[in-house]
């Protein structure tokens, strides 16, 4: 999701309407007096076509619920399994574009840019499904609790009880501009606490949304 896509949420009632939030998320927002992402007014990160960054898992869930209300279409965060399939395809390739690392196909540490890039900068890095930036640029929240063991057992992770397990760490996928090629692999896994919005400049999470369809 880009800053332009996130802006109506910030300027609307996304941060002020508790009906979109999990109980723990609303408690966190009130305690911290949060009204926008960490880098919302920072010219380095806030270009309209740049990915929104500096949002935690609570904010990501909130945004999906808000977006669903605005559009009448139910959106949510992807599960970890859905994210990985979207990145690797049915053949399970190593990187979104294939099995050979190519620094020209992703915004990683090797690119030397040192910050995020606009969504669409790397069209040759698209996954088999046409999804962009599944390797590099920003880490992306998944709904999945950490650790979820393999083989992956399909369940509805967007149900209220699963979302309200607020002390549970949540999965991050995709790597970012500040991480090197091993982390760009489609199978690479990471996680953080749901209230974390940034860890220095090395992890500044963003998000990707999916239509609410449970896919085996």
C-alpha angles and dihedrals in degrees: 000000000000130000089253091056092046096047098082088054092054095043093042127053098293094115097034106046112082093196090080096051135081112242093253092045093054091047089052093047093051094046093049095037091228118182104158143007119291096256099033095126097033112110091209092067111016105077110137095244095042119099114265109250139184097052123131129218092267091056091046092054090045091052092052092051091046092048091050091054093048096048103031087232118109112239128177143164115281121253115244091253092051091048092051094048090049089052099043106027126217092304093059095232117188098241129023091258099040144294101303123079114241118180090200092066101059142034100245136138088278091061090067093215094121097206142047122295130212116278107263096035091118107043090158089061094063119132123241087271093051095254113151130218095015085141117048135339098086138000112249129215120236123196091235122114118235125272104026108167129223135276084062115232112213116234139147101270093176094068116116096248091054093048094046093057085105101171091058121104116237132220124259121196142185106039121238146240090285098054129079133240100278088062091051091070114116090234095053113118135198138161145191141184112281094244094056114112099169143356104208103296095309098083116030103157127216132174147238122204132211136194111264100256119130105227122190 
